[in-house]
Amino acid sequence: MIPFNRPPCTGAEEQYIKQALKSNKLSGDGPFGKQCQSWFESNLPARKTLLTPSCTAALELAAVLTDIQPGDEVIMPSYTFVSTANAFVLRGAKVVFVDIRPDTMNIDENLIEAAITPQTRAIVPVHYAGVACEMDTIMAIAERHNLYVIEDAAQGMMSSYKRRALGTIGHLGAFSFHETKNYTSGGEGGLLIINDERFAERAEVIREKGTNRSQFFRGMVDKYQWVDIGSSYLPSELQSAYLWAQLEQATEINDSRLAAWNFYAHQLQGLSKSGRIELPTIPTGCTHNAHMFYLKTSGLEERTALLEHLKSHDILAVFHYVPLHTAKAGAEFGRFHGEDRFTTSESERLVRLPLFFSITEHQQQHVINEIISFYE
């Protein structure tokens, strides 16, 4: 069976985890954790970054930092993972869903402004498949209405918008290092990206259970104490050690995935040109990271048949999100603004193909051959 995903492994992970074990420093912000954060701050670049146990935790931290309160509204697409919404619902906010663009599956930037009310606090663009939302327009809207922009760049590490790294454009951003992502910190993990200096100091406090412990270790205070609300948002040093092995080969991993993405795109051009399937669109000014390769079928019935065909030939392909506004909790904690022209219909067409760091051209060719066979 060709798996849908296989967590990336460079070979150095075990060595670094052993080093972390021998150091007797297993809790957060050890040497590997600090190395990782410095890497991001230099390579993105970003004002400040903080590793977290997951992207979910990074988004929750962002919701606290932006002081989301009960009754506030937060605008986002419905076509996203549940963590995007949960981070703000946990703070008592109402989620306002906006329709997506069918070309990128990202939030339609031209529909955001009409969804703004006096209760709106933030906009959360989700960079689906590591392809950027139209951030110039979104940032201009946020500035006009004095709103925060929190980028859900869970899938976006090594992607950019007009030469700016995803996650570094809004006030705050978040990466995921879950095992399904291009880079992992051992199965789970995340990163909070702080682009607004106002949030830097408080982010450390909230992340350290509401204490000024980070300042204490830097010698800025003589003892640490409870100074604010907070929670435990530090990953272990073992997670950071695993991630460091991947960051050392970040370019190689990215190049390998891009080669695999381009192979799919080239080999499936014939079906695309004949109108049997649609392939991903990468807008001008966007550099993507080959997080996923998907195709679109004519509709739900055809998609179901294609997935069954591939599975019968030992290929695990999957569909993606059920739109949040159609779920029970989505109806309870959110509302859809305007018409659902594309969110549901486009989500029912999408098929994600196997794509991972170690995938071989032979495996990809088998996937391609069976897709062609299905349509023939």
C-alpha positions in Angstrom: 0.0 0.0 0.0 1.3 3.4 -0.9 0.5 5.5 2.2 -1.0 9.0 1.9 1.7 10.3 4.2 4.9 9.2 5.8 6.5 11.5 8.5 9.8 12.9 7.2 13.0 11.6 8.7 16.5 12.8 7.8 18.5 10.3 9.8 19.9 12.7 12.4 16.8 12.7 14.6 17.9 9.8 16.8 21.3 11.2 17.4 19.9 14.6 18.5 17.3 13.0 20.7 20.0 11.0 22.4 22.0 14.2 23.0 18.9 15.8 24.6 18.4 12.7 26.8 22.0 12.9 28.0 21.8 16.7 28.7 19.2 16.1 31.5 17.2 19.0 30.1 14.0 17.6 28.8 11.5 20.4 29.5 11.0 23.3 27.1 13.4 26.0 25.9 16.5 23.8 26.2 19.5 24.1 23.8 17.7 22.5 20.8 14.6 24.6 21.4 16.5 27.8 21.4 18.4 26.7 18.3 15.2 26.1 16.5 13.7 29.4 17.5 16.8 31.2 16.4 16.7 29.4 13.1 13.2 30.7 12.4 14.0 34.2 13.5 16.9 34.3 11.1 15.5 32.5 8.2 11.9 33.7 8.0 12.9 36.3 9.3 10.6 37.1 12.3 10.8 39.5 15.2 10.3 36.6 17.7 9.2 33.0 17.5 8.2 30.6 20.3 7.9 26.8 19.8 4.6 25.3 21.1 3.4 21.7 21.5 1.1 22.1 18.4 -0.2 24.7 16.0 -3.5 24.5 17.9 -1.6 25.7 21.0 0.0 28.5 18.9 -3.4 29.7 17.7 -4.8 29.5 21.2 -1.9 31.6 22.5 -2.6 34.1 19.7 -6.3 34.3 20.7 -5.2 35.2 24.3 -2.6 37.7 23.1 -5.2 39.6 21.0 -7.6 39.6 24.0 -10.5 37.8 22.3 -13.5 38.1 24.5 -17.0 36.6 24.7 -19.2 38.2 22.1 -16.3 39.1 19.8 -16.3 38.0 16.2 -13.5 36.4 14.2 -13.6 36.0 10.4 -12.1 33.0 8.7 -12.9 30.4 6.0 -15.1 27.4 6.8 -12.8 25.2 4.7 -10.1 24.6 7.4 -9.2 22.4 10.2 -11.3 22.7 13.4 -8.3 24.1 15.4 -8.6 27.4 13.4 -12.0 28.0 14.9 -11.6 26.3 18.3 -8.8 28.6 19.4 -11.2 31.5 19.3 -14.4 29.7 20.3 -12.6 28.7 23.5 -12.3 32.4 24.3 -16.1 32.9 23.8 -15.9 34.4 20.3 -18.4 33.9 17.5 -16.8 32.6 14.3 -17.9 34.2 11.1 -17.3 32.0 8.1 -16.6 33.5 4.6 -16.7 31.7 1.3 -13.5 30.6 -0.5 -11.9 31.2 -3.9 -12.3 28.0 -6.0 -8.8 28.5 -7.6 -6.8 28.3 -4.3 -9.3 27.1 -1.8 -8.3 30.1 0.3 -10.7 32.7 1.9 -12.1 35.1 -0.7 -10.5 38.4 0.2 -13.1 40.3 -1.6 -15.9 39.0 0.7 -14.2 39.8 4.0 -15.1 43.5 4.4 -18.8 42.8 4.0 -18.6 40.4 7.0 -17.2 42.9 9.4 -19.4 44.2 12.2 -18.8 46.3 15.3 -18.0 43.1 17.1 -15.3 41.9 14.7 -11.8 41.6 16.4 -9.7 39.6 14.0 -9.3 38.0 10.5 -7.7 34.6 10.3 -6.5 33.8 6.8 -5.7 30.1 6.3 -3.0 29.4 3.7 -4.4 26.2 2.2 -1.8 23.7 0.8 0.9 26.2 1.6 -0.4 28.6 -1.1 -0.7 32.2 0.2 -4.0 34.1 0.6 -4.1 37.6 -0.9 -2.4 39.2 2.0 -2.0 42.7 0.7 -5.8 43.1 0.4 -6.4 41.4 3.8 -3.9 43.6 5.6 -5.4 46.7 4.0 -8.9 45.7 5.2 -7.5 45.0 8.7 -5.8 48.4 8.9 -9.0 50.2 7.8 -11.0 48.6 10.5 -8.4 48.3 13.2 -8.4 44.5 13.2 -5.8 41.9 14.1 -4.6 39.5 11.4 -3.6 36.0 12.7 -2.2 33.8 9.9 -3.0 30.1 10.1 0.1 29.0 8.2 0.0 25.5 9.6 0.8 24.2 6.1 2.9 27.1 5.0 6.5 26.6 6.2 8.9 27.5 3.3 6.1 29.2 1.4 6.0 32.9 0.6 3.8 35.8 -0.6 5.6 38.4 -2.7 8.9 37.2 -1.2 7.6 37.4 2.4 7.4 34.2 4.4 3.9 33.0 5.3 3.3 33.7 9.0 5.4 36.9 9.0 2.8 39.2 7.3 0.0 39.4 9.9 0.4 40.5 13.5 0.8 36.9 14.5 1.3 33.6 12.7 1.3 29.9 13.4 3.1 26.9 11.9 2.4 23.2 12.5 4.9 20.4 12.9 2.4 17.6 13.0 3.6 14.4 11.4 1.5 15.2 8.3 3.3 18.4 7.6 6.5 19.0 5.6 8.5 19.2 8.8 7.7 17.5 12.1 8.9 17.7 15.6 8.3 14.0 16.3 4.5 13.8 15.5 3.2 17.0 17.1 4.5 20.5 17.4 4.0 24.1 16.4 5.4 27.6 16.3 4.0 31.0 17.2 5.4 33.8 15.0 5.3 37.2 16.6 5.5 40.1 14.1 4.2 42.9 16.4 6.5 43.9 19.2 3.6 44.6 21.5 3.0 40.9 21.9 6.6 39.7 22.5 6.9 40.0 26.2 3.4 38.9 27.1 3.6 35.9 24.8 6.5 34.5 26.9 4.5 35.0 30.1 1.3 33.3 28.8 3.3 30.4 27.4 5.0 29.9 30.8 1.8 29.4 32.7 1.3 33.1 33.3 4.7 33.5 35.0 7.7 35.7 34.3 9.9 32.6 34.4 11.7 33.4 31.1 12.7 36.8 32.5 14.0 35.1 35.6 16.3 32.8 33.6 17.6 35.8 31.7 18.4 37.5 35.0 15.9 40.2 34.5 14.0 39.5 37.8 15.3 37.9 41.0 12.4 35.4 41.3 9.6 34.4 39.0 5.9 34.6 40.0 2.4 34.5 38.6 1.8 37.7 36.8 -0.9 37.0 34.1 -3.2 34.3 32.8 -1.4 31.5 31.0 -1.1 27.9 30.3 1.6 25.3 29.5 2.5 26.0 25.9 6.1 24.7 25.8 7.1 21.6 23.8 9.6 19.1 25.3 13.3 19.3 24.4 12.9 15.9 22.6 10.4 17.5 20.2 12.9 20.3 19.5 15.8 17.9 19.0 13.7 16.0 16.4 12.8 19.3 14.7 16.4 20.5 14.6 17.4 17.6 12.5 14.8 18.6 9.9 15.6 22.3 10.0 19.2 21.4 9.1 17.9 19.9 5.9 15.0 22.2 5.3 16.0 23.1 1.8 16.6 19.5 0.8 13.2 18.4 2.1 11.5 21.3 0.3 13.3 20.6 -3.0 12.4 16.9 -2.8 8.7 17.7 -2.2 8.7 20.3 -5.0 10.2 17.7 -7.4 7.4 15.2 -6.5 4.7 17.9 -6.8 6.0 18.9 -10.3 6.1 15.3 -11.4 2.4 14.9 -10.6 1.6 18.2 -12.3 3.5 17.3 -15.5 2.2 13.7 -15.8 -1.5 14.7 -15.2 -1.5 17.6 -17.6 -3.2 15.5 -20.2 -6.2 14.8 -18.1 -6.3 18.4 -17.1 -6.2 19.8 -20.7 -9.0 17.4 -21.7 -11.2 18.8 -18.9 -11.4 15.5 -17.0 -9.8 16.9 -13.8 -8.6 20.3 -12.4 -5.1 20.8 -11.1 -3.9 23.2 -8.4 -3.4 26.9 -9.1 -0.4 28.9 -7.9 -1.1 32.6 -8.2 1.5 35.0 -9.4 3.7 36.2 -6.5 3.1 33.1 -4.5 5.9 30.5 -3.9 4.5 27.3 -2.5 6.1 24.5 -0.5 4.5 21.4 -2.2 2.7 20.7 1.1 0.1 18.7 -0.9 -0.9 17.8 -4.4 -4.6 17.6 -5.1 -6.8 17.3 -8.1 -10.5 18.1 -8.5 -13.1 15.7 -9.9 -16.4 16.6 -11.4 -18.2 16.1 -8.1 -18.8 14.0 -5.0 -19.9 10.8 -6.8 -16.9 10.8 -9.1 -14.5 11.6 -6.2 -15.9 8.7 -4.1 -15.4 6.3 -7.1 -11.9 7.5 -7.7 -10.9 7.1 -4.1 -12.3 3.5 -4.1 -10.5 2.8 -7.3 -7.1 3.9 -5.9 -7.6 2.0 -2.7 -8.4 -1.1 -4.6 -5.0 -0.7 -6.2 -3.1 -0.2 -2.9 -3.0 3.6 -3.0 -4.3 5.6 -0.1 -5.6 9.0 -1.3 -7.9 11.1 0.8 -10.4 13.9 0.7 -10.0 16.9 3.1 -12.1 19.1 5.3 -15.8 18.8 5.8 -16.6 22.6 5.9 -16.9 23.7 9.5 -20.2 25.6 9.0 -21.9 22.3 8.1 -20.9 20.6 11.3 -22.9 20.6 14.5 -20.4 22.7 16.5 -20.0 25.0 13.5 -23.7 25.8 13.6 -23.5 26.4 17.3 -20.4 28.5 17.5 -20.4 30.2 14.2 -22.4 31.5 11.2 -21.8 31.7 7.5 -21.8 35.2 6.1 -23.2 35.5 2.6 -23.7 32.7 0.1 -21.8 29.4 0.2 -21.0 29.3 -3.5 -17.8 27.4 -3.5 -16.9 26.1 0.0 -19.1 23.0 0.0 -19.2 22.3 -3.7 -15.4 22.6 -4.1 -14.6 20.6 -1.0 -16.6 17.7 -2.4 -14.5 17.6 -5.5 -11.0 17.6 -4.0 -8.7 14.5 -3.8 -5.3 14.6 -2.1 -2.7 12.3 -3.6 0.2 10.6 -1.7 3.0 13.1 -1.2 5.8 12.8 1.3 9.6 13.4 1.6 10.6 9.8 0.8 8.1 9.1 -1.9 9.7 7.5 -5.0 9.1 8.3 -8.7 8.0 4.6 -9.1 5.3 5.1 -6.4 4.1 8.3 -8.0 4.0 6.7 -11.4 1.8 3.9 -10.0 -0.6 6.6 -8.6 -0.6 8.4 -11.9 -1.2 5.3 -14.0 -4.2 4.3 -11.9 -5.7 7.8 -12.1 -5.4 7.7 -15.9 -6.8 4.2 -15.9 -9.8 5.3 -13.9 -10.6 8.1 -16.4 -10.0 5.9 -19.4 
